[in-house]
Amino acid sequence: MFRITCFISLLILLKDLGISNGEPYNKQLTIFVEAGRQECFYQPIANTENIKIDYQVIHGGLGETHINFNLMDPSRHLLINEIKQEKGKRDLVANETGSYKICFDNTISSFNQKIVSFALEVTHADRNERELRDLRREMLTDYQFDVAYTGIDNYMGKIHVNLMRSRQSQDFIRAIEARDRNVAESTYAMVNNWSWTQFLAMILVGFLQVLMVRSIFHTTGTFYKFWKCF
């Protein structure tokens, strides 16, 4: 009974560490680190697994966009210690199984809150090699690969032809729009000039009409003598 209990406990631990199915662990977070404080996260990682972490300070308040970054193993030995960095990307291999500690330290700032975005990826050491072996085996043994490749190539060729036709149609529409715009601008200029001509002609005719009407009632004026000649 004790052996069965130990075996079940070991299976649960391996499942929690992500060892049972071999699937990679990938997580991305955006956190707020208050001034004078540090934010820490704990991630269970098995021995020989690959650890990839990428972080960047996306906002530093009124101060500089840098922060301290620490990574410690389950024995709390310091594996990575970066001081006043704006961003960083580190790859390493886990040296033991357990809970690793990831900390973002903002004690270097007294007033400014930092916003940090980071991504953590944990994969098995032999995962890439296993995927390459599976891909080579599939390419060598699967006779449908050439058929699938030919179908994809033909499909991409059709997409390329359709894109070229779409571009030709867009160029044609653009040419029509440019022509219509030129016609509209020339029509606007002609109408505008004709309107100014009519406006000036109306003012001139009105002025002449006023002079003619006034000359009828002023018998001593020059225009009255001019009209009397006719």
LINWOQUI-V486092 format. One line per field, one symbol per residue. ss: DSSP state (H for helix, E for strand, L for the rest). phi: phi as a letter, one per 20 degrees, with the letter a starting at -180 (. if undefined). psi: psi as a letter, one per 20 degrees, with the letter a starting at -180 (. if undefined). A space follows every 50 residues. Layout:
ss: ???
phi: ???
psi: ???
//
This chain:
ss: LHHHHHHHHHHHHHHHLLLLLLLLEEEEEEEEELLLLEEEEEEEELLLLE EEEEEEEEELLLLLLLEEEEEELLLLLEEEEEEEELEEEEEEELLLLEEE EEEEELLLLLLLLEEEEEEEEEELLLHHHHHHHHHHHHHHHLLHHHHHHH HHHHHHHHHHHHHHHHHHHHHHHHHHHHHHHHHHHHHHHHHHHHHHHHHH HHHHHHHHHHHHHHHHHLLLLHHHHHHHLL
phi: .fffffffffffffffemefdmffdcbccccddffmccdccdcfcefmfe dccccbeebdmedfebbeccccegemefecbddldebabccbdfeaeqee ddcdddffdecefddcdbcccccffefffffffffffffedefeffffff ffffffffffffffffffffffffffffffffffffffffffffffffff ffffffffffffffffedfeeffffffffe
psi: ghggghgghhggghghikhgijqqppqpqpqpoqpjrqpqqpppprqjqp ppppqpoipkciaqmrrqpqpqrhjkpohpoppmphrqoqprppirpaoq pppopkiiphhpqqpppqppppqqhjgghghgghgggghhhoiighgggg ggggghggggghhgghggghhghhggggghggggghggggggghghghgh hgggggghgggghhhhinijrghghghhh.
//
